[in-house]
Amino acid sequence: MKINTLFMMLFLFLGTLQLQSQISTGPIDPVRACASISVMDQVCNEDGTVTISFRVTNNTASTATYVNVFAGSTLVGSSNSPIGPYSTGVALYTYTGATPGTVQCFEIYLYNRRGRICRQRACVRIQNCCTATCDDFTFTSTANNNFNIGVPIVSNVTASIGVTLDALRVPDSVWVTVNNVTVLGFSAGAPVCPGPTGLVVGPQYFTVQPCDVVVFNVLGDHCNLAASYWELYVECRPRRLTSGGAGDIGKGNVVTNPYSHMSEAELIETERSLLGLPSQEQADLNSEDADSGSAELGATTGALKIFPNPVNDVLNITNYNQEINYSEVRVIDGAGRTMMLQNMSGMLDLRMDASALQSGIYFIEVTDDEGNRVVEKFIKL
């Protein structure tokens, strides 16, 4: 009997130690964090940091009578206002110095009269601050400094951003994402390595709106993925509305439309004249002599819709045939020069910023994975 009593007392004693161990090291519920953060507000500061305000939630079955919150080794705040089990405290903690677009972590310590009942690491996603001006979108980056490469820039302007890449030697590539979507991509340099020195492509343009998150990326020497030398030039052209409501690029440079007085038939004849083609009437008479390539291109246009036409700002390309993957979209001027080049792979809808193009007649060439091309003309107002 005495032996049984001793075993029972020992069992209760060990059980009490186990319970104390649970209380002192963390949550009673092992699946749930013993403390968490309820964010109340985030404010962007002039110095580029974010101030975050939050309250602490006690997720244990014990009442917390004292709280400490740290950011690294810095004490954010303390409170002796009790927090009941599974409740959020009334104390408001404020931390200044968080970096926009990153994750800020805090260490939370909860205590009761017997000691610590919780130590928990809680992290918060910090908002982006829409602070980048045109000056922030005007810079030069090189292979030596990689300035602004891979770094999110959060716009506070409506503007057209021009990108120029100087390969200097071997072929290099640049691509730009806006809100994690690739809006611009092209290469500079010779098609074989090493290429000639100083081969420059650009500027090519895309549009940013306030709070767009923009990232510039460069791949040096995409032939060998080796060290290379390149220079990237980025420029910003603020956009505003003219008194007539039309889009305007640059500071006071009003974009006019020399074709606004023409009918559609006159526009077609103007286009053919600029390209050195015979009149539409003569082309109709000679239609039986048209080459097979033109007929083949025309047969594939049913899968695509390109609008609006004429265009003033954004040109939309929509693929209605999911079995066809269009990989590349190219805008060509009347002289055969590539003015814009964008990747469409895996996309059914693409928006191209045509606002930086000068008024005139252009061709848009869309190429699929098998090398088939669709060519359509459009007019930039």
Secondary structure, 3 states (H helix, E strand, C coil): CHHHHHHHHHHHHHHHHHHHHHHHHCCCCCCCCCEEEEEEEEEECCCCCEEEEEEEEECCCCCECEEEEEECCEEEEEECCCECCCEECCCCEEEEEECCCCEEEEEEEEEECCEEEEEEEEEEECCCCCCECHHHHCEEEECCCCCCECCCEEECCCEEEEEEEECCCCCEEEEEEECCEEEEEEEECCCCCCCCCCCEEEEEEEEECCCCEEEEEEECCCCCCCCCCCEEEEEEEEEEECCCCCEEECCCCCCCCCCCCCCHHHHHHHHHHHCCCCCHHHHHHCHHHCCHHHHHHHHCHHHEEEECCCECCEEEEEECCCCCCEEEEEEECCCCCEEEEEECCCCCEEEEECCCCCCEEEEEEEEECCCCEEEEEEEEC
